[in-house]
């Protein structure tokens, strides 16, 4: 598929009644392993995981390095790829243009609880940049109303997330990503406030199952850096076994 076709495919997946399940990847080999599964309809990169792979803390990786990796991932599979582009690196419109240039057809861009109007302007810049490129870019606009809300009451974070989410959708965002462990009642309020099929969540220990979020009207679920953590945990466990004079298990799949 061309970049334009991949973008159209990704947008249709967001619009479908079924929740879009994306298992986050961080390099070419992880992308190929997940893309090979028949259940996989699209891929999403985990910015935290890519940054960690290069020795950076989350949000500190240079733009050119991030774009190089997500471009390599996009080129390695024939599926739509949505990239985690942190906060847009100070110029969200230009970052979007560059991302589209390397084959990315959707993105998470976080507001980091910047002032409301600044956050809305960032979404506007992304949407306009994608329109200028002729790509139906699937912006999963992230608000950190919960994860950066500090000690404020839950009700204030919910109201803030809804206000930002509604503004982001009005500017053309495909969906609104609200990270945090969201229970059924909070999720219901977010969906009612932002729109059915417009809320995106993250699957974390203690969160609801994907099917439960789907029943509540959530559009997408992703898993962030936890997929890499599981892989690294398995690697450590294997190493511990081998150091203890263990042997390699049977049935190792040649995925690389």
N, C-alpha and C positions, 0 to 999 in steps of 0.2 A: 504494500500500500504506500501511496505517497503521503507526505506530511499532512496535506489537506484532508485526505481520506482517513488517516489515523485520527485526526482531530474530530472529524465528523463521527467516527466510530465511538470515540471516548465520550463525546457529548451525548450520544444516544444511550450509552451505558448509564450515565447520570440520570437521564430522563426515564429510564425503564422502571417499572414498578418494583423489580427486585433490587435489593441493596447491592451496590458495587463493592465487591470484596477485593482488596488489593493487598498482597503480601509484599512488604517492603524489601527492596534489594539494595545493594551497595556497590557492586562492581559487575563486570561482564559475566563472570562465571556464576555468580548468584542469580543474575538476571536470566541467564540461559537455563539454569536448573529450574527456576520457577516457570519460565515461559514454556518449558517442555510439558508441563502438566495440562491435561485437557480442560481442567476447570478454569485455567487462567485466561481472562479476557483482556486484561490490561495490567501494566506494571506501574509501581510507584517507587521512587527512590526515597531512602531515608537520609536526610541531610546529616543528622547526628552520626549515623553509621559511616557515611563517606568521610566526614571530617575525622572520625576516630581512625579510619584506615590510613589516613595520611598524617596522623599524629597531632591533629588539631582538636581543641575543645569544640563543643557544639556551638555553631554560629560564628566561628572564628576562621574558617577555611576561606582562602581567597577566591574571588569569583571565577577567575580564569581556571583554577584547578577544579572547582566544582563543575563548571560548564564542560570542561574536558571529559570528566568522568561520566556525567549524565549523557553527553553526546556519544561516548563510546557504548554506553548501555543501549541507547536508542538505536544505534547502528547495528547492534548485535542481534536484535530480535525484530520480528515482523508484527509487533503489537504496539498499541498506543502506550506511550510512556509519559507519566506525569512526574515532574521533578520537584523536590523540596529545594526552594531557592531562598531559604532563610528570610531576611526582611527586604530582599530586592537589592541589597548591596549599595544603597544610597541613590540608585537610579533604576527604579523598578521597571520603567518603560524600556530602557535600553537593555536591561537584563533579560526582559521578555523577548525582545527582538533577537538577541544573541542566542537565547535558548531555542527559539523556533528555528534559527539557522542551523542548529545541530540536531534537529529532529524531535525536539520536545513539543508536546501538544497540550500540556496542562501543567499546572504548578500549584504548590502551596506557597503562599507568601504571607508571613506573619506580621501582625501589627505591633507586637511587643508593647501593647497598651500605649502607643504614641497618642498624642492629642487626636481627638475624634476627626477633625477636619483634615489633618495630615494623613490619617489612615484611609479616609475616604478618597483623598487625592491620589494616594498610591494605587488603590484599586482602579481608579479612573485611568491612570497612566498605563497600567497593564492592559486594560481592555482596549484602549485606543491604539496601543502599540500592536496588539494582535490583529485588530481590524485593519491596520495599515499593511500588515503582512498578508492579509487575506486568509487568515486561519481562525477557525472557530475554537479558539483556545479555551480550555476548560479550567478556569481559575477557581481553585478551592481556597478562597480567601480565609485566612486564619485569624481568629481573634483570641488573644491571650487573656480574656476577661476572667477566666478561672485560674489558670496557672500563674498569672502575675497579679492576681487580685489581692494578694496579701491577706490581712486579717479582716477585711470588710465582710459584712454579712452576705450570706449566700444570695439573698434576694437582690442585693445590689449587683452582684456579678451576673446573675441571670438577666436583669434589666439591661445592663451594659452590653452583654453579648447579643441580646435581641436588637437593641438600638443600632449597634455596629453592623450586625448581620443584615438587618433590613436595608441599611444604607449601602452596604456592599452589593447586595442583590440588585438594588435600584440602579447601581452604576454598571451592572452587567456581569457580576460574578456568577459563576455557574452554581456554586454552593459555598457554604460557610463552615469552616472547620473550627470546632470548639473543643480543643483538647482538654482532657481531664477525665476522671472516673465519674461518668454520668449515670445516675440511677434512672429508673423509669419515670419518676415524677419530674425531675429536672429536664429530662429529654423531651417529655410531653410538652412542657412549657416552652422549650426552645423551638420545637417544631410548630407549635401553635403561633408563636411570635414571629418566626422567620419565614416559615412556609413548609408545607409538606414536600419532601423531595429536595429540600434546600439545605439540610443540615448534614454535616459530616462529623464522624466521631473517630476516636481511637480505641482499639481494643487493648486493654491492660488487665493485669490481674485484679479481679474485683469488679470489673465492668460487666455489662450485660453481654449475652451472646449475640452474634450477628443477626440471627433470626428474630430475636426480641427487638433489636433496634429497627429491623425492617418493618415489623408490625407497628412500630410507633411512627413510621414515616420518614426514617433516616435514609439519606441517599447513598452514603458511602461509609465504609469502615476500613481503616488501615491499622497498622501495628507498629509503626515507628521503629525505634532502635531495638525493640525486643527480639525481632527475628535474628539480628546479628548476635545478640546476647545469648540466645539459645544455641546458635551455631558455635560460638566461642566456648560456651559451657561444655558442649559435647566434645570439642577439641581438648579442653583441659581435662575432662574426665578420661578421654582416651589416653592422653599423655600420662596421667596418674597411673592408669592401669599398666601401661608399657613400662614405666619406671619401676613398678612393683613386679616386674618379670612376667607381665601378662602377654597375651598374644593378640594379634589383630583378629577381629570378629569375622565370621563368615558373612557372605552376602554383601560385601562392599560394592557399591555401584560406581562405575567409572564416569562420574559426572563432570570431570575436568579433562 
